[in-house]
Structure formats: structure tokens, C-alpha cells
């Protein structure tokens, strides 16, 4: 979308700051998204080895770390290789508006073990969730001296820019360093039964039968020797858990390398409802 069209959207929606202040395309898009409730902040969601090295230097050079005993966070974090971490994983901290849509970094001996995002699920004001893009690599440390660095929005945006190389590491930051008891990166377990998908013209259901062999390898709260249905969050209904999702697919983004980022089900419906139509 051109800069002219973005300014026209600001005029139609009466977003004054997007009209009177000179901004580039990226800044205008953020202003519009923030106005329409779709702004996610500057969240790290892609792997960048050089960016991690820059952040490690930043953390190593940081002299003062702070504590925040009100965060009340999960001290045990378990993630899975090559998988995203989402609300389903239930890695939480106490709700605090200052930390919504910020980055959080797991470190051990100043080495980065994982980068997460702190996000709100719908209108939930009891807790926030740690999520992670599947593109972000997580590693375990030999020293096992794990800490998680939380940060408020101002520091989080600086961290994002250091990670992407748009600013240097000589900046003022405020990290809240909190200890972790466990940080574990697990491999997926192969199951003997196939995943069953019932594609409907309106809704789709997904399920898997799990026998006792699966539970010998991993403790979990799923149903033994029974069908376990995949639950989906209805993001249009305050993230209500549903056993079905709409049979809808949408294109979220076509990346520079030609790969297509698809959205399915409720996320596809949400994109359609939020899309701007001239």
C-alpha cells in the first residue's frame, strides 16, 4: 500500500497524528494498527544469529538488573523443537499492562537460550502468556543457570531494534532478571496412530487416538486409550476453546523469498473481518 493511501486511511478514520506529523510507511502502519487494536508491538519472531550476538553483548554490558516480585511467573519452561509456543502451552505470568506485547529473553551465563513474546489472551486480565515463534531456536545450556529477562515496552522496543541492527548496543535498558528452575527443550514423540481430520464445508474437526504407549514416554493430561480432540481458540469470542474451527483459509503475507504465510480457521476469519476495504 502506498504512503498516499495510508494517509487517506488516517483521514477517513480521523487519526490526527497520522495526518499532521510527517511519518514513513512503517510508522503510519503502526499508528493505524494501534488505533484499530491490531498493534502487536515490536516483537521478535524470526531467527537472526547476528541479532542474538548483539543482544548477548548488550546483556553482558548491562551493569544493573532489577527485580519485580509482582510478576508471579512460571519458573519452569518447557518448549519443543521446531514448534511455536502458544497460549495452549500455558506458560504464564501475572497480568501487568506494562509488559503486554513485549519481548522476554531466557539466558544462562549471558548466552541466549530463547526469545519469547509476552502477550495477552483476549480480554484476560488475570495473567499474560509467554509465546514464541517456531522460527526462534531454543537451546539448553550446560551451566543450567537460567534466568528470564522481562522488560517494559520502552526497553523491549530498543531490544527489537538492536536485534535487527537498526541501533547500536550503547543504550539505556531496564531488565527485570528473574530466576528459572527449569528450561527444557524437548523432542516431539512419534505416535503410532494417524491424525484424523474431518473437513466440513463449514467447520473442521481434528482428533487423535492415544494409546497407553504414548503415556509411557510422557506425562500429560490427555485422555488415555481414547480420542483426543484438538481445541482451537475462537479469537472473535474472547479466545473461547472450541473443538471445531471454520473451514477457511487466508493469505496473511507473501514473503520476500516467495513463501506464503497462511492463516486457518478463526485467524483467517479475523483477518477478513479486520481487512480494510476502500
C-alpha positions in Angstrom: 0.0 0.0 0.0 1.3 3.4 -0.9 2.1 6.2 1.5 -0.7 8.3 0.0 -3.3 5.6 0.7 -2.1 5.2 4.2 -2.6 8.9 4.8 -6.0 8.7 3.2 -6.9 5.9 5.7 -5.8 8.2 8.5 -8.1 11.0 7.1 -11.1 8.7 6.8 -10.6 7.2 10.3 -9.8 10.7 11.7 -6.4 9.6 13.1 -4.9 13.1 13.6 -1.4 12.1 14.5 -1.1 10.3 11.2 -2.1 13.4 9.3 -0.3 16.3 10.9 3.0 14.6 11.7 5.4 13.6 8.9 5.9 9.8 9.1 7.2 7.0 6.9 5.1 4.0 5.8 6.1 1.8 8.7 5.2 4.4 11.3 1.9 5.1 9.7 1.0 1.4 9.6 1.8 1.1 13.3 -0.4 4.2 14.1 -3.3 2.7 12.1 -2.9 -0.8 13.7 -2.7 0.8 17.2 -5.9 2.8 16.5 -7.7 -0.3 15.3 -6.5 -2.5 18.2 -4.2 -4.7 16.0 -0.8 -3.3 17.1 1.4 -6.1 18.5 4.4 -4.0 19.3 8.0 -4.7 18.1 8.1 -8.4 18.8 11.0 -10.7 17.8 9.5 -13.5 15.8 12.3 -14.5 13.4 15.7 -16.1 13.9 18.8 -13.9 13.5 22.1 -15.2 14.7 23.8 -11.8 14.3 20.9 -10.2 16.2 21.4 -12.7 19.1 25.1 -11.9 19.3 24.3 -8.2 19.5 21.8 -8.9 22.3 24.3 -11.1 24.2 26.8 -8.2 24.1 24.1 -5.8 25.3 23.2 -8.1 28.2 26.8 -8.7 29.1 27.4 -4.9 29.2 24.4 -4.2 31.3 25.5 -3.4 34.8 22.2 -3.2 36.7 19.4 -5.7 36.7 16.1 -5.2 38.5 13.6 -7.5 40.3 9.8 -7.4 40.1 8.3 -9.8 42.7 4.8 -8.9 41.5 5.2 -10.7 38.1 4.4 -14.2 39.6 5.6 -16.1 36.6 6.1 -19.8 35.7 9.6 -20.8 36.9 9.6 -23.9 34.7 9.5 -23.5 31.0 9.2 -26.4 28.5 9.4 -25.9 24.8 9.5 -28.2 21.8 12.0 -28.3 18.9 10.8 -26.6 15.7 7.4 -25.8 17.3 5.8 -22.5 18.2 4.9 -21.8 21.9 1.4 -20.5 22.1 -1.4 -19.9 24.6 -2.1 -23.7 24.7 1.3 -24.2 26.4 0.0 -22.2 29.4 3.3 -20.5 30.3 2.1 -17.5 32.2 2.9 -14.6 34.4 0.7 -12.3 36.4 -1.2 -9.6 34.4 0.6 -6.3 34.2 -0.3 -3.9 31.5 3.3 -2.5 31.3 4.5 -5.9 29.9 1.8 -6.6 27.2 3.4 -7.1 23.8 7.0 -7.0 24.9 9.9 -9.4 24.4 11.4 -11.7 27.1 14.8 -13.4 26.9 15.9 -16.6 28.6 19.6 -16.5 29.3 22.2 -18.6 31.0 25.7 -17.2 31.7 24.9 -14.3 29.4 24.1 -16.7 26.5 20.6 -16.5 24.9 18.7 -19.8 25.2 15.4 -18.5 23.8 13.4 -15.3 22.9 9.7 -15.1 23.8 6.9 -12.6 23.5 4.6 -11.6 26.4 1.0 -11.4 25.1 -2.5 -11.0 26.4 -5.1 -13.6 25.5 -8.3 -11.8 24.6 -9.6 -9.8 27.5 -8.0 -11.9 30.2 -6.7 -9.6 32.9 -5.6 -12.3 35.3 -2.5 -13.4 33.5 -0.3 -12.9 30.5 1.3 -15.6 28.3 4.8 -16.3 27.1 4.6 -17.2 23.4 7.3 -17.9 20.8 7.5 -18.1 17.0 8.5 -21.5 15.6 11.3 -19.8 13.8 13.0 -18.9 17.0 15.6 -21.5 18.1 15.8 -22.5 21.7 18.8 -24.3 23.2 19.6 -25.7 26.6 22.7 -24.5 28.5 25.4 -26.7 30.1 25.6 -24.4 33.1 21.8 -24.5 33.7 22.0 -21.1 35.4 18.8 -19.9 33.8 17.2 -16.5 34.2 14.4 -14.8 32.2 14.7 -11.1 31.4 11.4 -9.3 31.4 11.2 -5.7 30.1 8.7 -2.9 29.8 7.7 -1.5 26.4 10.4 1.1 26.1 13.3 -1.3 26.7 11.5 -4.0 24.6 11.4 -1.8 21.5 15.1 -0.9 22.0 15.9 -4.7 22.2 13.9 -5.3 19.0 15.9 -2.6 17.2 19.3 -3.9 18.5 18.3 -7.4 17.3 17.5 -6.1 13.8 20.6 -3.9 13.7 18.9 -0.6 13.4 20.5 0.8 16.5 23.7 0.0 18.4 24.2 -1.6 21.8 25.2 1.6 23.7 21.7 2.2 25.1 20.0 2.5 28.4 17.9 -0.5 29.3 15.9 -1.8 32.3 15.8 -5.6 32.5 13.9 -7.5 35.3 16.1 -10.6 35.9 14.1 -13.5 37.4 15.5 -17.0 38.1 14.2 -20.1 36.3 14.2 -23.5 38.0 14.0 -25.4 34.6 14.3 -24.6 31.0 13.9 -27.7 28.8 13.8 -28.2 25.1 12.1 -31.4 24.3 11.9 -33.5 21.1 8.5 -34.5 19.7 7.2 -38.0 20.3 6.1 -40.0 17.3 2.7 -41.6 17.7 1.5 -44.8 16.0 -1.9 -43.6 15.2 -2.6 -41.1 12.3 -4.2 -37.7 12.9 -7.8 -37.7 11.8 -9.2 -34.6 10.1 -12.9 -34.2 9.2 -13.0 -31.4 6.6 -16.5 -30.0 6.5 -17.9 -27.3 4.2 -18.4 -25.0 7.2 -16.3 -26.4 10.1 -13.5 -28.8 10.5 -12.7 -31.2 13.4 -9.3 -32.7 14.2 -8.6 -35.6 16.6 -6.1 -38.3 17.5 -6.5 -41.7 19.4 -3.7 -42.0 22.0 -3.0 -45.5 23.4 -1.1 -46.2 26.7 2.3 -46.4 24.8 2.2 -42.7 24.4 1.8 -42.1 28.1 4.7 -44.4 28.9 7.0 -41.8 27.3 5.4 -38.6 28.6 3.2 -37.4 31.4 0.3 -35.3 30.3 -3.3 -34.5 31.0 -4.7 -36.1 27.8 -7.2 -39.0 27.7 -5.5 -42.4 27.7 -6.9 -45.0 25.2 -9.4 -42.6 23.9 -9.9 -40.0 21.1 -8.4 -36.6 22.0 -9.9 -33.7 20.0 -7.8 -30.7 19.1 -9.1 -27.5 20.7 -9.0 -24.1 18.9 -9.3 -20.6 20.2 -12.2 -18.6 18.8 -10.4 -15.2 18.8 -13.7 -13.4 17.9 -15.3 -14.7 21.1 -12.6 -13.9 23.7 -10.5 -16.9 22.9 -13.2 -19.5 23.9 -11.9 -23.0 23.4 -13.8 -24.9 20.6 -13.5 -28.5 19.3 -14.1 -27.2 15.7 -12.7 -24.4 13.6 -14.1 -22.8 10.4 -13.1 -24.3 7.1 -11.5 -21.1 5.9 -8.0 -20.3 4.7 -6.5 -16.8 4.1 -3.1 -15.4 2.9 -1.6 -13.3 5.6 1.7 -12.4 3.9 3.8 -13.3 0.8 7.4 -13.1 2.0 10.4 -11.7 0.0 11.6 -15.3 -0.7 8.2 -16.2 -2.2 7.0 -18.2 0.7 3.3 -17.7 1.6 2.2 -17.3 5.2 -1.3 -18.8 5.5 -3.9 -18.4 8.3 -6.5 -21.0 9.0 -9.9 -21.1 10.8 -10.6 -18.4 13.3 -7.5 -16.5 12.4 -8.5 -16.4 8.7 -11.9 -15.1 9.7 -10.4 -12.5 11.9 -8.2 -11.2 9.1 -11.1 -11.0 6.8 -13.1 -9.0 9.3 -10.3 -6.6 10.0 -9.2 -6.1 6.4 -9.5 -2.5 5.2 -11.6 -2.1 2.1 -11.6 1.1 0.1 
